Amino acid sequence: MELLNREQYEQQVASTREKRMAWWREARFGMFIHFGLYSAIGRHEWVMSMEGISKEEYETYADRFQPKEGCCKEWAKLAKAAGMKYMVLTTRHHEGFSLWDSKVNPFNSVNYGCHRDIVKEFVEACREEGLKIGFYSSIMDWRHPDGAACATDLEARRRFLDYIEALNTELLTNYGKIDILWYDVAQPMATPEEWDSVNRNQRLRALQPHIIINDRSRLAEDFGTPEGKIRVLDRDWEACMTFNDISWGYLDDQQILPYAYSAQRIIRMLNQCACNGGNLLLNVGPKPDGSIPKDAIRPLTEVGTWLRHNGEAVYGKLHPNVISGSWYRGGNGITAISYAEDLKACYLWNWICPPEGYMYFDGVYTKPTKVTKLYTNEIIPFTYEDHRIKLEGLSVNENEMVCVYKIEFEDELVYKPFHKYPQIWL
C-alpha cells in the first residue's frame, strides 16, 4: 500500500472519525480487563519490573496460568449486566505474555499454562453478549531482547518495531471485526517518528478500516485516555479507572476490599464522564482462575440495575457545555445538572439521599412542560414561577441510590443561575 505522511494520515483519520466513533460516543461505559501471567502471581501487574524478577524466573510462573473454562463468558455476562457496552482485554501486557495462539511470540497461553487461546474465548464471549470488542496492546515489552535496546540501537529498533507490528497484525487478522485498538506505554522512545507510528497505524487500519485507536502510540489518533482520574479533554476522551485504586491486575481480597468502588461512586463517575462528553472504562482484575473478585460483582450489578432505569441520562450524546455543580441544603443531598443534546431537557442528579417532599430549581428562563422521575417513570407535579421550578410530591426509594429527574422544556433551555453554583433547594 502507498503510505501517507503524517499530515495526510491525520487528515484521512479525521475524515472518517465521525462515522467510526458514532457507536463509542453513544456507549459511555465499558469494562477493562487486566488479565495475564501476573494474575496468577497475584501481587501487581508490574510485579516483574517492581520486584526485579528475571525473564528466566518469570517464565517458570507460566504454568500457573490456569484460567477456568468459561471465565470470559462470566466477564461478558457481568459487563452486560452492569450496563456496559464494550470490553477491552489486555491481550499482552508489558510482561510479554500473549493470551493468544501467536506465531510471532511463542511465550503465550497456548504454549504454556492453560494451553488455550484466551483472546479467541474473549471475542466469542463479547459477541455472544452483543458487546463491542477492544484489544489492549502494550508497546513496551520487558521480555523482548530489543525492548530496551531499541532506544539507542537502530537495528534493534527495526527488529522490535517489526515485532510489535506483527503481533498487532495477528490480532487484527485472526478474530474478525475488532472495534478498538488500545495501545499502552510507548517506552522507551519518545516520538511517533521513533515508533514509526504513522506507518504502522495506517497499515493496521487497512486491516480494520472501522477501528478506533487511542492516543498511546505517540499520536493523538481518535480519543484521549486520562488514567486514574476523570479529566475533561477538548476532544473525545475515555477515563480509565481501576476498581480498587491500587492495581490493574488481581490483588487478593484483603488488598482489594478497603478500596473497592461502591455502586454510587461508579454512578458518580458515569455522571462526570457522560455529562462532559467522555466515556468511563472501568477496570477489573480477574483472580488467577479468571473469576471476578466478589467485591466487584455486587456494585457492578447494582449499577446495571440503576442504568436500566436511568440510562437515558448516561447513554448517548449529552450537551457538551454542561453547567454542573453542587449545592447543599440541610444535609439532604448533592445535585448535578446535565443537558440533553438538543437542550430541550435537563437532568437533575441528586446524590446521597433522595429528597423528601419537594425541591426547587432556580434560574430557569424557559418554560418547563414535564418532569419525570427516571427510575420509576412517574410524572412529578411541579410549579413554575419567577424562573423557579418547584418539584413536588418527591419520595425516597433506597434502591435508587441516585435520583435522576428529567425536566422537559417547550424550547431550548436558557439557564442563568442566580449564584455561582446551580441552585437546587432541597
Residue pairs with C-beta under 8 A, 6 or more apart in sequence:
1 202
1 203
1 206
3 198
3 199
3 202
3 203
4 12
4 198
4 202
5 198
6 192
6 198
9 198
9 201
9 202
10 219
10 220
12 202
13 205
13 221
13 222
16 209
17 222
20 210
20 211
20 212
20 222
21 212
21 222
21 223
21 236
23 85
23 132
23 179
24 86
24 132
24 179
24 180
24 212
24 223
24 236
24 279
25 236
25 317
26 85
26 315
26 316
26 317
27 85
27 86
27 132
27 279
27 315
28 85
28 270
28 273
28 274
28 279
28 280
28 314
28 315
28 316
29 82
29 83
29 84
29 85
29 270
29 279
29 280
29 282
29 307
29 314
29 315
30 79
30 84
30 85
30 86
30 87
30 88
30 132
30 134
30 238
30 279
30 280
30 281
30 282
31 75
31 78
31 79
31 82
31 84
31 86
31 87
31 88
31 281
31 282
31 283
31 284
32 87
32 88
32 136
32 240
32 242
32 248
32 281
32 282
32 283
32 284
33 75
33 87
33 88
33 89
33 90
33 122
33 283
33 284
33 285
33 286
34 45
34 90
34 93
34 242
34 248
34 249
34 250
34 283
34 284
34 285
35 67
35 89
35 90
35 99
35 118
35 249
35 250
35 285
35 286
35 290
36 45
36 65
36 90
36 92
36 93
36 95
36 97
36 99
36 249
37 58
37 61
37 62
37 64
37 65
37 95
37 97
37 113
38 44
38 45
38 46
38 47
38 48
38 93
38 95
38 249
38 250
39 45
39 65
39 249
39 250
39 285
39 286
39 287
39 288
40 61
40 64
40 65
40 66
40 113
40 288
41 47
41 61
41 64
42 250
42 251
42 252
42 287
42 288
43 51
43 251
44 50
44 247
44 249
44 251
45 93
45 94
45 95
45 247
45 248
45 249
45 285
46 94
47 53
47 249
48 58
48 94
48 95
48 142
49 94
49 142
55 142
55 143
58 95
58 143
59 107
62 97
62 107
62 112
62 113
63 112
63 113
64 113
64 288
65 97
65 109
65 112
65 113
65 114
65 288
66 113
66 114
66 288
66 289
67 114
67 116
67 118
67 286
67 288
67 289
67 290
68 289
68 290
68 291
71 121
71 286
71 289
71 290
71 291
72 118
72 121
72 122
72 124
72 125
72 290
73 121
73 125
73 128
74 290
74 291
74 292
75 87
75 122
75 125
75 284
75 286
75 290
75 292
76 87
76 122
76 125
76 126
76 128
76 129
76 131
77 125
77 129
78 292
78 297
78 300
78 301
79 87
79 129
79 131
80 129
80 130
80 131
80 304
81 300
81 301
81 304
82 300
82 301
82 303
82 304
82 307
83 303
83 304
83 306
83 307
83 308
83 311
83 314
84 131
84 282
85 131
85 132
85 315
86 126
86 131
86 132
86 133
86 134
86 179
86 180
87 122
87 126
87 131
87 132
87 133
87 134
88 134
88 135
88 136
88 180
88 182
88 281
89 99
89 118
89 119
89 122
89 134
89 135
89 136
90 99
90 136
90 138
91 98
91 99
91 100
91 119
91 135
91 136
91 137
91 171
92 98
92 99
92 105
92 137
92 138
92 141
92 167
93 136
93 138
93 249
94 138
94 140
94 141
94 142
94 184
94 185
95 142
95 143
96 105
96 107
96 141
96 142
96 143
96 144
96 147
97 107
97 108
97 109
97 112
97 143
98 105
98 107
98 108
98 109
98 167
99 108
99 109
99 117
99 118
99 119
99 122
100 108
100 109
100 110
100 117
100 118
100 119
100 120
100 170
100 171
100 174
101 108
101 110
101 117
101 120
101 174
102 108
102 110
102 167
102 170
103 170
104 163
104 166
104 167
104 170
105 163
105 167
107 143
109 115
109 116
109 117
109 118
110 116
110 117
119 135
119 171
119 175
120 174
120 175
122 133
123 133
123 175
123 176
123 178
126 132
126 133
127 133
132 179
132 180
133 175
133 177
133 178
133 179
133 180
134 178
134 179
134 180
134 181
134 182
135 171
135 172
135 178
135 180
135 181
135 182
136 182
136 184
137 167
137 168
137 171
137 181
137 182
137 183
137 184
138 183
138 184
138 185
139 164
139 183
139 184
139 185
139 186
139 187
139 195
139 216
139 217
140 147
140 184
140 185
140 186
140 187
140 188
141 147
141 160
141 163
141 164
144 160
144 163
145 156
146 153
146 156
146 157
146 159
146 160
146 163
147 160
148 188
149 156
149 157
149 160
150 156
150 157
150 159
150 160
150 161
150 188
150 189
151 157
151 188
151 189
157 189
157 194
161 195
161 196
161 200
164 200
165 200
165 203
165 204
168 181
168 200
168 204
169 203
169 204
169 207
171 178
172 178
172 181
172 204
172 207
172 208
172 211
173 207
177 208
177 210
178 208
178 211
179 210
179 211
179 212
180 211
180 212
180 213
180 214
181 204
181 208
181 211
181 212
181 213
181 214
182 214
182 216
182 225
183 213
183 214
183 216
183 217
184 216
185 216
186 195
186 197
186 216
186 217
186 218
189 195
189 218
190 218
191 218
192 198
192 217
192 218
192 219
194 218
195 217
195 218
197 217
197 218
197 219
198 219
200 217
201 213
201 217
201 219
201 221
204 211
204 213
205 211
205 213
212 221
212 222
212 223
213 221
213 222
214 221
214 222
214 223
214 224
214 225
214 238
215 221
215 222
215 223
215 224
215 225
216 225
220 235
222 236
223 235
223 236
223 237
223 238
223 279
224 233
224 235
224 236
224 237
224 238
225 237
225 238
225 239
225 240
226 233
226 237
226 238
226 239
226 240
227 239
227 240
227 241
228 240
228 241
228 242
228 245
229 239
229 241
230 239
230 241
230 269
230 272
230 273
230 278
230 280
231 237
231 239
232 276
232 277
232 278
233 278
236 277
236 278
237 277
237 278
237 279
238 273
238 278
238 279
238 280
238 281
239 269
239 272
239 273
239 278
239 279
239 280
239 281
240 281
240 283
241 269
241 280
241 281
241 282
241 283
242 248
242 282
242 283
242 285
243 256
243 260
243 261
243 282
243 283
243 284
243 285
243 293
243 295
243 296
244 251
244 255
244 256
244 259
244 260
244 261
244 285
244 295
245 259
245 261
246 255
246 256
246 259
247 255
247 285
248 283
248 285
249 285
250 285
250 286
250 287
250 288
250 293
251 285
253 293
253 294
253 295
256 293
256 295
257 295
260 295
260 296
260 299
261 282
261 299
262 299
263 298
263 299
263 300
263 302
263 303
263 306
263 401
264 351
264 401
264 402
266 280
266 282
266 299
266 300
266 303
267 303
267 306
267 401
267 402
268 351
268 402
269 280
269 282
270 280
270 303
270 314
271 313
271 314
271 336
271 338
271 349
271 402
272 278
273 279
273 280
274 280
274 313
274 314
274 315
274 318
274 338
275 318
275 322
275 324
275 336
275 338
276 320
276 322
277 318
277 320
284 292
284 293
284 296
284 300
285 293
286 292
286 293
287 293
302 401
305 399
306 375
306 400
306 401
306 402
307 314
309 374
309 375
309 376
309 377
309 400
310 374
310 375
310 402
310 404
312 347
312 374
312 406
313 338
313 347
313 349
313 374
313 404
313 406
316 341
317 341
318 338
318 339
318 340
318 341
319 338
319 339
319 340
319 341
319 342
319 343
321 339
322 337
322 338
322 339
323 337
323 339
323 415
323 417
323 422
324 336
324 337
324 338
324 422
325 336
325 337
325 421
325 422
326 334
326 335
326 336
326 421
326 422
327 334
327 335
327 421
327 422
327 423
327 424
327 425
328 334
329 424
329 425
329 426
330 426
332 352
332 353
332 355
332 356
332 426
333 350
333 351
333 352
333 353
333 354
333 355
333 426
334 350
334 351
334 352
335 348
335 349
335 350
335 351
335 422
335 424
335 426
336 348
336 349
336 351
337 346
337 347
337 348
337 349
337 415
337 422
337 424
338 346
338 347
338 349
339 345
339 346
339 347
339 413
340 346
340 347
342 412
343 412
343 413
344 408
344 409
344 411
344 412
344 413
345 406
345 407
345 408
345 409
345 413
346 406
346 407
346 409
346 413
346 415
347 374
347 404
347 405
347 406
347 407
348 359
348 361
348 403
348 404
348 405
348 407
348 424
349 402
349 403
349 404
350 359
350 402
350 403
350 404
350 405
350 424
351 402
353 396
354 394
354 395
354 396
354 397
354 400
354 403
355 394
355 396
355 403
355 426
356 394
356 395
356 396
357 392
357 393
357 394
358 390
358 391
358 392
358 393
358 394
359 390
359 391
359 394
359 424
359 425
359 426
360 388
360 389
360 390
360 391
360 423
360 424
360 425
361 388
361 389
361 390
361 391
361 407
361 422
361 423
361 424
361 425
362 387
362 388
362 417
362 418
362 423
362 424
362 425
363 387
363 388
363 415
363 416
363 417
363 418
363 422
363 423
364 384
364 387
364 388
364 389
364 413
364 414
364 415
365 387
365 414
365 415
365 416
366 409
366 410
366 411
366 412
366 413
366 414
366 415
367 384
367 409
367 410
367 411
368 382
368 384
368 389
368 407
368 408
368 409
368 410
369 408
369 409
369 410
370 379
370 407
370 408
371 379
371 380
371 381
371 382
371 389
371 391
371 405
371 406
371 407
371 408
372 378
372 379
372 380
372 405
372 406
372 408
373 380
373 394
373 403
373 404
373 405
373 406
374 404
374 405
374 406
375 397
375 400
375 403
375 404
376 397
380 391
380 392
380 393
380 394
380 405
381 391
381 392
381 393
382 389
382 390
382 391
382 392
382 407
383 389
383 390
383 392
384 390
387 416
389 407
391 405
394 403
415 422
417 423
